[in-house]
Amino acid sequence: MPTNQTTASSLLADLAPDLRTALIRVRYDSDSLLEVLGDAAHAALWRSEPVPVRRAARDAGELGTLVRLLLLGDAMPEREVAAALAPVDVDRAVAAGLLERDGGDIRPALDLRPLDLGDGTRWVLSDLDDSMRRRTLDTDHVLGVGQASLSLLRATPTRPVGTVLDLGTGCGVQAIHAASYGQRVTGTDLNKRALWLAEATAALNGLDIELRQGSWYEPVAGRRFDQVVANPPFVVGPARVEHTYRDSGLAMDGASELVISGMPAMLNPGGTAALLASWVHVEGEDWRARVSSWLPDQGVDAWIVQRDIADPALYVGTWLRDAGLDPREPQAQERAERWLQAFTDAKVDGIGFGVVYLRDIEGPTEILAEDLTHHFEDPLGNEASRYFERSAWLRAVATDPDLVLASRFEVDPASALERVYLPGAEGWEQQVARLHRGDGPLWQHEVDDTTAALLAGMRPDGLPLSDLVELLAFSETGGAATPEFESAVLGVVVGLVRHGLIHPR
């Protein structure tokens, strides 16, 4: 493989057309798996419990053979494998690195699983993990479709764009997703094995994806893109590389800082970025200020969403298990000791994880960093696009409050006003009122009676905000709105617009 770009097709990529034919013929796709396995066994597959899956696959013919071979890693008779994978020649598949011989049986050498990304089934090739069999992962292990990958898939905006960069493509799952909304997709990775698998994954799905090898932004230096996605090696800890898919070699959250700080220079005018990242919570320091400091003073609209905060001990134990290590073993305990001591030395009392959205803009950088650690089902990708649209409107009117006052607003149809009452000395007494969205991130804003009255008057064909302000002021004071009252209302309106609870019309 050339140093900077993959050009020669590998044996595995050459195998892709016949392999695709076999997978389609046997119906090795997401819908068929759910149909054949049933809800219970399908759920067991994601829980890494092979027995229910194996029992469900026994009577599923050739599809069952591929389930046991490719998803469970079972050794299967060569005759059955050959029939299930026809027209793929077994010897050719072994030579390509897809399968391996185990006496008279055949085992998988790679993980191959279907994934529905919203545009039909795609197939993803990666290294075998320890989900069904205990394994210790190699340094250059190429991760498959894990929870982080799925999180980024759900969090990625999918409006059509021209060019997309998948920074740190790994097995290529984000790149094949990007092909559904991007006209031209480029994937980069330092790991040669990752690019080998990404090339085969693209070929298996009939996609033309440019793949380039190198560190961080080096392979695409001087280029810009309409959208960048990244699932970088964001694991926080000492400066070391035990597994390239998760360890950057940079201390603490240095990888997240490097990727976030370099991302604005990769965006075309108006371009966007979506990436997963982690950051340390340092004693006496606000995590929002820490992450915000990684961005330039000009040219970026940033929405930084913290989805989880982990205790250091829990964090270390989780990632040790992720690498196939048992925290009870002496070697794992030594690693845990060094890891936790590094956290202690850096005064780390928590590790934040989340999604960072960036958009190229003209003018001073704007940053909203917030916690969304509560549970919600809706993906953030579409919400991010709408967030940037709302943010652009707020920028357009920021220098002229009269434009806001002249606008009409409506409450989002998914928003509702909730009044919470608690028992008091004289019966039920109102304690708080909240306006909350019933979709997307499920934002909530506490509101007072004045704001509730303001919301009640908002209609697309109703009064402009200036008239509502005057009516509210008169109802409360019997006089005209003061500049202070007007300013307070404008502040509330800006916050509600930013979170999509109300919309200008």
KAPE-V10800 format. One record per residue. RES is the residue in one small letter. SS is DSSP state (~ for helix, > for strand, _ for the rest). PHI is phi in degrees with one decimal (* if undefined). NEAR is the number of other C-alpha atoms within 10 Angstrom. Layout:
res=RES ss=SS phi=PHI near=NEAR
res=RES ss=SS phi=PHI near=NEAR
This chain:
res=m ss=_ phi=* near=15
res=p ss=_ phi=-59.0 near=10
res=t ss=_ phi=-63.2 near=11
res=n ss=_ phi=-109.5 near=17
res=q ss=_ phi=-153.5 near=15
res=t ss=_ phi=-85.9 near=17
res=t ss=_ phi=-127.2 near=12
res=a ss=_ phi=-81.4 near=10
res=s ss=_ phi=-74.2 near=13
res=s ss=_ phi=-89.0 near=15
res=l ss=~ phi=-58.3 near=16
res=l ss=~ phi=-68.7 near=22
res=a ss=~ phi=-65.5 near=20
res=d ss=~ phi=-63.1 near=14
res=l ss=~ phi=-74.5 near=19
res=a ss=~ phi=-56.2 near=20
res=p ss=~ phi=-59.9 near=15
res=d ss=~ phi=-67.3 near=15
res=l ss=~ phi=-65.4 near=20
res=r ss=~ phi=-61.3 near=19
res=t ss=~ phi=-58.2 near=16
res=a ss=~ phi=-64.7 near=18
res=l ss=~ phi=-65.0 near=19
res=i ss=~ phi=-68.1 near=11
res=r ss=~ phi=-60.6 near=15
res=v ss=~ phi=-82.4 near=18
res=r ss=_ phi=66.4 near=14
res=y ss=_ phi=-84.1 near=21
res=d ss=_ phi=-135.6 near=19
res=s ss=~ phi=-62.0 near=17
res=d ss=~ phi=-65.3 near=14
res=s ss=~ phi=-67.5 near=14
res=l ss=~ phi=-61.2 near=20
res=l ss=~ phi=-64.2 near=14
res=e ss=~ phi=-64.9 near=10
res=v ss=~ phi=-75.3 near=17
res=l ss=~ phi=-78.4 near=22
res=g ss=~ phi=83.1 near=13
res=d ss=~ phi=-60.0 near=12
res=a ss=~ phi=-66.8 near=12
res=a ss=~ phi=-69.8 near=22
res=h ss=~ phi=-63.4 near=18
res=a ss=~ phi=-66.1 near=15
res=a ss=~ phi=-63.6 near=15
res=l ss=~ phi=-58.6 near=20
res=w ss=~ phi=-74.4 near=11
res=r ss=_ phi=-89.5 near=11
res=s ss=_ phi=63.6 near=14
res=e ss=_ phi=-117.1 near=17
res=p ss=~ phi=-71.7 near=20
res=v ss=~ phi=-61.0 near=14
res=p ss=~ phi=-59.4 near=15
res=v ss=~ phi=-68.0 near=24
res=r ss=~ phi=-61.6 near=20
res=r ss=~ phi=-63.7 near=14
res=a ss=~ phi=-70.5 near=18
res=a ss=~ phi=-86.0 near=21
res=r ss=_ phi=-59.5 near=14
res=d ss=_ phi=-105.9 near=12
res=a ss=_ phi=-103.4 near=15
res=g ss=~ phi=61.7 near=13
res=e ss=~ phi=-66.7 near=21
res=l ss=~ phi=-62.9 near=23
res=g ss=~ phi=-62.0 near=23
res=t ss=~ phi=-61.1 near=24
res=l ss=~ phi=-69.6 near=26
res=v ss=~ phi=-60.9 near=24
res=r ss=~ phi=-67.2 near=23
res=l ss=~ phi=-71.5 near=22
res=l ss=~ phi=-89.7 near=21
res=l ss=~ phi=-97.5 near=22
res=l ss=_ phi=-98.3 near=23
res=g ss=_ phi=77.3 near=22
res=d ss=_ phi=-70.9 near=20
res=a ss=_ phi=-74.8 near=19
res=m ss=> phi=-125.3 near=19
res=p ss=> phi=-57.5 near=17
res=e ss=~ phi=-59.4 near=17
res=r ss=~ phi=-60.6 near=12
res=e ss=~ phi=-70.2 near=15
res=v ss=~ phi=-65.4 near=22
res=a ss=~ phi=-60.3 near=16
res=a ss=~ phi=-66.9 near=15
res=a ss=~ phi=-70.5 near=20
res=l ss=~ phi=-99.2 near=23
res=a ss=_ phi=-56.0 near=16
res=p ss=_ phi=-92.4 near=15
res=v ss=_ phi=-72.3 near=20
res=d ss=_ phi=-80.9 near=15
res=v ss=~ phi=-62.6 near=21
res=d ss=~ phi=-59.8 near=12
res=r ss=~ phi=-66.5 near=14
res=a ss=~ phi=-67.9 near=19
res=v ss=~ phi=-67.5 near=17
res=a ss=~ phi=-63.9 near=12
res=a ss=~ phi=-79.2 near=17
res=g ss=_ phi=92.3 near=13
res=l ss=_ phi=-82.7 near=22
res=l ss=> phi=-124.9 near=21
res=e ss=> phi=-144.3 near=19
res=r ss=> phi=-89.1 near=17
res=d ss=> phi=-134.3 near=13
res=g ss=_ phi=66.9 near=10
res=g ss=_ phi=-90.4 near=10
res=d ss=> phi=-105.4 near=15
res=i ss=> phi=-122.4 near=23
res=r ss=> phi=-118.9 near=23
res=p ss=> phi=-77.8 near=26
res=a ss=_ phi=-100.4 near=20
res=l ss=_ phi=-137.7 near=21
res=d ss=> phi=-89.7 near=21
res=l ss=> phi=-135.7 near=21
res=r ss=> phi=-136.8 near=20
res=p ss=> phi=-81.2 near=20
res=l ss=> phi=-145.5 near=17
res=d ss=> phi=-95.3 near=13
res=l ss=_ phi=-96.5 near=17
res=g ss=_ phi=102.0 near=9
res=d ss=_ phi=-126.3 near=9
res=g ss=_ phi=90.3 near=11
res=t ss=> phi=-72.3 near=17
res=r ss=> phi=-117.4 near=21
res=w ss=> phi=-113.9 near=22
res=v ss=> phi=-124.2 near=23
res=l ss=> phi=-100.2 near=27
res=s ss=> phi=-155.2 near=27
res=d ss=_ phi=-75.0 near=22
res=l ss=_ phi=-67.8 near=23
res=d ss=_ phi=-102.2 near=21
res=d ss=_ phi=-104.0 near=16
res=s ss=_ phi=-68.0 near=18
res=m ss=_ phi=-113.4 near=18
res=r ss=_ phi=-140.0 near=15
res=r ss=_ phi=-64.4 near=10
res=r ss=_ phi=-143.7 near=13
res=t ss=_ phi=-101.6 near=15
res=l ss=_ phi=-79.6 near=19
res=d ss=_ phi=-72.9 near=13
res=t ss=_ phi=-59.5 near=15
res=d ss=_ phi=-95.4 near=17
res=h ss=_ phi=-54.2 near=22
res=v ss=_ phi=-106.0 near=29
res=l ss=_ phi=-68.2 near=22
res=g ss=_ phi=-88.3 near=21
res=v ss=_ phi=-87.5 near=19
res=g ss=_ phi=-98.7 near=8
res=q ss=~ phi=-64.5 near=9
res=a ss=~ phi=-64.7 near=11
res=s ss=~ phi=-60.3 near=17
res=l ss=~ phi=-64.3 near=13
res=s ss=~ phi=-61.5 near=17
res=l ss=~ phi=-69.7 near=22
res=l ss=~ phi=-58.0 near=22
res=r ss=~ phi=-71.7 near=17
res=a ss=~ phi=-93.3 near=23
res=t ss=_ phi=-89.1 near=27
res=p ss=_ phi=-62.9 near=24
res=t ss=_ phi=-122.3 near=18
res=r ss=_ phi=-68.5 near=12
res=p ss=_ phi=-57.4 near=14
res=v ss=> phi=-138.3 near=18
res=g ss=> phi=-82.0 near=12
res=t ss=> phi=-121.3 near=20
res=v ss=> phi=-132.5 near=26
res=l ss=> phi=-112.0 near=29
res=d ss=> phi=-104.4 near=28
res=l ss=> phi=-82.1 near=27
res=g ss=_ phi=75.2 near=28
res=t ss=_ phi=-68.6 near=29
res=g ss=_ phi=61.2 near=31
res=c ss=_ phi=-75.5 near=29
res=g ss=_ phi=98.4 near=32
res=v ss=~ phi=-65.1 near=25
res=q ss=~ phi=-68.9 near=27
res=a ss=~ phi=-67.0 near=31
res=i ss=~ phi=-70.4 near=27
res=h ss=~ phi=-66.3 near=20
res=a ss=~ phi=-62.4 near=28
res=a ss=_ phi=-64.7 near=21
res=s ss=_ phi=-80.7 near=18
res=y ss=_ phi=-127.8 near=17
res=g ss=> phi=-109.6 near=21
res=q ss=> phi=-73.0 near=12
res=r ss=> phi=-135.7 near=18
res=v ss=> phi=-120.8 near=26
res=t ss=> phi=-121.1 near=22
res=g ss=> phi=-119.9 near=29
res=t ss=> phi=-126.4 near=31
res=d ss=> phi=-165.5 near=29
res=l ss=_ phi=-76.8 near=23
res=n ss=_ phi=-82.9 near=20
res=k ss=~ phi=-60.0 near=20
res=r ss=~ phi=-65.5 near=18
res=a ss=~ phi=-60.5 near=27
res=l ss=~ phi=-67.0 near=26
res=w ss=~ phi=-59.7 near=24
res=l ss=~ phi=-74.3 near=24
res=a ss=~ phi=-64.6 near=31
res=e ss=~ phi=-61.1 near=28
res=a ss=~ phi=-68.9 near=27
res=t ss=~ phi=-62.1 near=27
res=a ss=~ phi=-63.0 near=26
res=a ss=~ phi=-63.4 near=21
res=l ss=~ phi=-62.1 near=24
res=n ss=_ phi=-98.6 near=16
res=g ss=_ phi=66.8 near=14
res=l ss=_ phi=-113.5 near=16
res=d ss=_ phi=-102.3 near=14
res=i ss=_ phi=-122.3 near=20
res=e ss=> phi=-75.1 near=18
res=l ss=> phi=-122.8 near=25
res=r ss=> phi=-133.5 near=26
res=q ss=> phi=-99.1 near=23
res=g ss=_ phi=158.4 near=17
res=s ss=_ phi=-91.4 near=15
res=w ss=_ phi=50.4 near=19
res=y ss=_ phi=-88.5 near=19
res=e ss=~ phi=-56.0 near=14
res=p ss=~ phi=-65.7 near=20
res=v ss=~ phi=-122.9 near=20
res=a ss=_ phi=-58.2 near=10
res=g ss=_ phi=86.7 near=9
res=r ss=_ phi=-105.0 near=12
res=r ss=_ phi=-132.0 near=19
res=f ss=> phi=-136.0 near=23
res=d ss=> phi=-76.0 near=21
res=q ss=> phi=-147.9 near=29
res=v ss=> phi=-125.0 near=27
res=v ss=> phi=-121.5 near=27
res=a ss=> phi=-153.8 near=26
res=n ss=_ phi=-120.4 near=25
res=p ss=_ phi=-75.5 near=25
res=p ss=_ phi=-72.2 near=22
res=f ss=_ phi=-98.8 near=23
res=v ss=_ phi=-63.9 near=26
res=v ss=_ phi=-91.8 near=30
res=g ss=> phi=171.7 near=26
res=p ss=_ phi=-65.2 near=20
res=a ss=_ phi=-75.6 near=16
res=r ss=_ phi=-160.0 near=12
res=v ss=_ phi=-129.0 near=15
res=e ss=_ phi=-97.0 near=16
res=h ss=_ phi=-144.3 near=18
res=t ss=_ phi=-65.7 near=22
res=y ss=_ phi=-71.5 near=25
res=r ss=_ phi=-129.9 near=22
res=d ss=_ phi=-104.4 near=21
res=s ss=_ phi=-97.7 near=25
res=g ss=_ phi=86.0 near=19
res=l ss=_ phi=-103.8 near=20
res=a ss=_ phi=-72.1 near=15
res=m ss=> phi=52.6 near=23
res=d ss=_ phi=-97.2 near=22
res=g ss=~ phi=-61.3 near=21
res=a ss=~ phi=-66.8 near=24
res=s ss=~ phi=-63.3 near=26
res=e ss=~ phi=-62.0 near=22
res=l ss=~ phi=-61.9 near=14
res=v ss=~ phi=-67.9 near=22
res=i ss=~ phi=-66.3 near=23
res=s ss=~ phi=-68.0 near=16
res=g ss=~ phi=-87.4 near=16
res=m ss=~ phi=-65.4 near=25
res=p ss=~ phi=-56.3 near=25
res=a ss=~ phi=-71.2 near=16
res=m ss=~ phi=-95.2 near=22
res=l ss=> phi=-99.0 near=24
res=n ss=> phi=-67.1 near=17
res=p ss=> phi=-52.9 near=15
res=g ss=> phi=79.1 near=16
res=g ss=> phi=-71.1 near=21
res=t ss=> phi=-125.8 near=29
res=a ss=> phi=-138.0 near=26
res=a ss=> phi=-137.1 near=27
res=l ss=> phi=-147.1 near=25
res=l ss=> phi=-86.7 near=24
res=a ss=> phi=-156.4 near=27
res=s ss=> phi=-129.3 near=26
res=w ss=> phi=-147.0 near=26
res=v ss=> phi=-85.0 near=27
res=h ss=> phi=-99.2 near=21
res=v ss=> phi=-99.2 near=17
res=e ss=_ phi=-53.0 near=12
res=g ss=_ phi=81.4 near=9
res=e ss=_ phi=-125.0 near=11
res=d ss=_ phi=-84.3 near=11
res=w ss=~ phi=-61.3 near=20
res=r ss=~ phi=-64.2 near=18
res=a ss=~ phi=-65.7 near=10
res=r ss=~ phi=-61.9 near=15
res=v ss=~ phi=-68.3 near=22
res=s ss=~ phi=-60.9 near=21
res=s ss=_ phi=-67.4 near=12
res=w ss=_ phi=-81.3 near=15
res=l ss=_ phi=-104.4 near=22
res=p ss=_ phi=-72.0 near=15
res=d ss=_ phi=-76.7 near=12
res=q ss=> phi=-128.9 near=14
res=g ss=> phi=91.1 near=20
res=v ss=> phi=-135.2 near=25
res=d ss=> phi=-106.1 near=25
res=a ss=> phi=-121.9 near=23
res=w ss=> phi=-120.9 near=22
res=i ss=> phi=-111.4 near=23
res=v ss=> phi=-116.4 near=22
res=q ss=> phi=-88.9 near=21
res=r ss=> phi=-99.6 near=15
res=d ss=> phi=-159.9 near=15
res=i ss=> phi=-130.4 near=19
res=a ss=> phi=-108.3 near=16
res=d ss=_ phi=-68.1 near=13
res=p ss=~ phi=-53.6 near=20
res=a ss=~ phi=-65.3 near=15
res=l ss=~ phi=-63.7 near=11
res=y ss=~ phi=-60.3 near=17
res=v ss=~ phi=-64.2 near=21
res=g ss=~ phi=-61.1 near=16
res=t ss=~ phi=-62.5 near=14
res=w ss=~ phi=-77.1 near=16
res=l ss=~ phi=-65.3 near=17
res=r ss=~ phi=-65.5 near=14
res=d ss=~ phi=-58.1 near=16
res=a ss=_ phi=-86.6 near=19
res=g ss=_ phi=82.3 near=18
res=l ss=_ phi=-99.7 near=20
res=d ss=_ phi=-96.1 near=15
res=p ss=_ phi=-57.5 near=18
res=r ss=_ phi=-84.8 near=8
res=e ss=_ phi=-76.9 near=9
res=p ss=~ phi=-55.6 near=10
res=q ss=~ phi=-62.0 near=11
res=a ss=~ phi=-66.5 near=16
res=q ss=~ phi=-66.1 near=16
res=e ss=~ phi=-64.6 near=11
res=r ss=~ phi=-63.0 near=14
res=a ss=~ phi=-61.5 near=18
res=e ss=~ phi=-61.9 near=13
res=r ss=~ phi=-65.1 near=13
res=w ss=~ phi=-65.1 near=18
res=l ss=~ phi=-68.8 near=18
res=q ss=~ phi=-66.4 near=15
res=a ss=~ phi=-62.4 near=17
res=f ss=~ phi=-63.9 near=22
res=t ss=~ phi=-62.0 near=13
res=d ss=~ phi=-61.7 near=8
res=a ss=_ phi=-91.2 near=15
res=k ss=_ phi=59.2 near=14
res=v ss=> phi=-86.6 near=21
res=d ss=> phi=-113.7 near=17
res=g ss=> phi=-176.2 near=21
res=i ss=> phi=-126.8 near=23
res=g ss=> phi=-90.6 near=20
res=f ss=> phi=-136.3 near=21
res=g ss=> phi=-176.1 near=21
res=v ss=> phi=-117.2 near=20
res=v ss=> phi=-116.4 near=23
res=y ss=> phi=-111.8 near=28
res=l ss=> phi=-128.7 near=28
res=r ss=> phi=-136.5 near=27
res=d ss=> phi=-73.5 near=23
res=i ss=> phi=-135.6 near=21
res=e ss=> phi=-95.1 near=12
res=g ss=> phi=108.8 near=12
res=p ss=> phi=-62.1 near=12
res=t ss=_ phi=-66.0 near=17
res=e ss=> phi=-120.9 near=20
res=i ss=> phi=-132.4 near=17
res=l ss=> phi=-119.4 near=13
res=a ss=> phi=-115.1 near=16
res=e ss=> phi=-147.3 near=14
res=d ss=> phi=-88.1 near=14
res=l ss=_ phi=-131.7 near=16
res=t ss=_ phi=-86.2 near=14
res=h ss=_ phi=-76.7 near=10
res=h ss=_ phi=-79.5 near=9
res=f ss=_ phi=-153.1 near=14
res=e ss=_ phi=-91.1 near=10
res=d ss=_ phi=-64.5 near=14
res=p ss=_ phi=-68.4 near=18
res=l ss=_ phi=-89.5 near=22
res=g ss=~ phi=-55.9 near=20
res=n ss=~ phi=-65.7 near=16
res=e ss=~ phi=-63.6 near=19
res=a ss=~ phi=-62.1 near=22
res=s ss=~ phi=-61.9 near=18
res=r ss=~ phi=-69.3 near=16
res=y ss=~ phi=-58.9 near=18
res=f ss=~ phi=-66.4 near=19
res=e ss=~ phi=-65.9 near=13
res=r ss=~ phi=-64.9 near=19
res=s ss=~ phi=-63.7 near=19
res=a ss=~ phi=-64.4 near=15
res=w ss=~ phi=-63.7 near=14
res=l ss=~ phi=-63.9 near=17
res=r ss=~ phi=-65.6 near=13
res=a ss=~ phi=-64.3 near=12
res=v ss=~ phi=-105.1 near=13
res=a ss=_ phi=-60.9 near=13
res=t ss=_ phi=-89.0 near=10
res=d ss=_ phi=-140.8 near=10
res=p ss=~ phi=-55.9 near=12
res=d ss=~ phi=-63.7 near=12
res=l ss=~ phi=-65.7 near=13
res=v ss=~ phi=-67.5 near=22
res=l ss=~ phi=-64.6 near=20
res=a ss=_ phi=-81.8 near=13
res=s ss=_ phi=-84.1 near=15
res=r ss=_ phi=-102.5 near=20
res=f ss=> phi=-130.5 near=24
res=e ss=> phi=-136.3 near=19
res=v ss=> phi=-76.1 near=22
res=d ss=_ phi=-57.1 near=16
res=p ss=_ phi=-58.2 near=11
res=a ss=_ phi=-88.2 near=14
res=s ss=> phi=-90.8 near=18
res=a ss=> phi=-143.3 near=15
res=l ss=> phi=-98.7 near=17
res=e ss=> phi=-117.4 near=14
res=r ss=> phi=-110.2 near=13
res=v ss=> phi=-104.1 near=12
res=y ss=> phi=-115.6 near=13
res=l ss=> phi=-128.4 near=10
res=p ss=> phi=-65.5 near=10
res=g ss=> phi=-131.4 near=10
res=a ss=_ phi=-62.6 near=6
res=e ss=_ phi=-117.0 near=6
res=g ss=> phi=100.3 near=9
res=w ss=> phi=-72.2 near=11
res=e ss=> phi=-124.9 near=12
res=q ss=> phi=-67.9 near=12
res=q ss=> phi=-104.5 near=11
res=v ss=> phi=-157.9 near=14
res=a ss=> phi=-121.1 near=19
res=r ss=> phi=-128.7 near=17
res=l ss=> phi=-99.6 near=22
res=h ss=> phi=-135.0 near=22
res=r ss=> phi=-86.8 near=22
res=g ss=_ phi=-93.1 near=16
res=d ss=_ phi=-134.4 near=15
res=g ss=_ phi=57.3 near=18
res=p ss=_ phi=-76.2 near=19
res=l ss=_ phi=59.0 near=18
res=w ss=_ phi=-62.7 near=19
res=q ss=> phi=-132.0 near=19
res=h ss=> phi=-126.6 near=16
res=e ss=> phi=-72.8 near=14
res=v ss=> phi=-130.8 near=18
res=d ss=_ phi=-98.2 near=13
res=d ss=~ phi=-64.5 near=10
res=t ss=~ phi=-64.1 near=15
res=t ss=~ phi=-66.1 near=17
res=a ss=~ phi=-61.2 near=15
res=a ss=~ phi=-66.4 near=14
res=l ss=~ phi=-61.4 near=17
res=l ss=~ phi=-63.0 near=19
res=a ss=~ phi=-63.4 near=13
res=g ss=_ phi=-91.7 near=19
res=m ss=_ phi=-82.4 near=20
res=r ss=_ phi=-142.6 near=15
res=p ss=_ phi=-58.2 near=14
res=d ss=_ phi=-108.3 near=10
res=g ss=_ phi=-96.2 near=13
res=l ss=_ phi=-78.4 near=16
res=p ss=_ phi=-67.4 near=20
res=l ss=~ phi=-58.4 near=25
res=s ss=~ phi=-58.7 near=19
res=d ss=~ phi=-68.7 near=15
res=l ss=~ phi=-63.9 near=21
res=v ss=~ phi=-62.2 near=22
res=e ss=~ phi=-64.5 near=18
res=l ss=~ phi=-64.9 near=18
res=l ss=~ phi=-64.7 near=21
res=a ss=~ phi=-62.4 near=18
res=f ss=~ phi=-66.4 near=13
res=s ss=~ phi=-67.4 near=12
res=e ss=~ phi=-93.5 near=12
res=t ss=~ phi=-120.7 near=9
res=g ss=_ phi=77.3 near=11
res=g ss=_ phi=-135.9 near=12
res=a ss=_ phi=-75.5 near=15
res=a ss=_ phi=-69.0 near=18
res=t ss=_ phi=-81.9 near=12
res=p ss=~ phi=-56.8 near=9
res=e ss=~ phi=-66.4 near=9
res=f ss=~ phi=-64.8 near=14
res=e ss=~ phi=-61.5 near=17
res=s ss=~ phi=-63.6 near=13
res=a ss=~ phi=-64.7 near=11
res=v ss=~ phi=-64.5 near=20
res=l ss=~ phi=-60.1 near=18
res=g ss=~ phi=-62.0 near=10
res=v ss=~ phi=-65.4 near=13
res=v ss=~ phi=-61.5 near=22
res=v ss=~ phi=-59.6 near=17
res=g ss=~ phi=-63.2 near=14
res=l ss=~ phi=-72.0 near=20
res=v ss=~ phi=-66.1 near=21
res=r ss=~ phi=-59.6 near=20
res=h ss=_ phi=-97.0 near=22
res=g ss=_ phi=72.6 near=22
res=l ss=_ phi=-80.0 near=24
res=i ss=> phi=-134.2 near=22
res=h ss=> phi=-132.0 near=19
res=p ss=> phi=-70.8 near=20
res=r ss=_ phi=-130.9 near=11
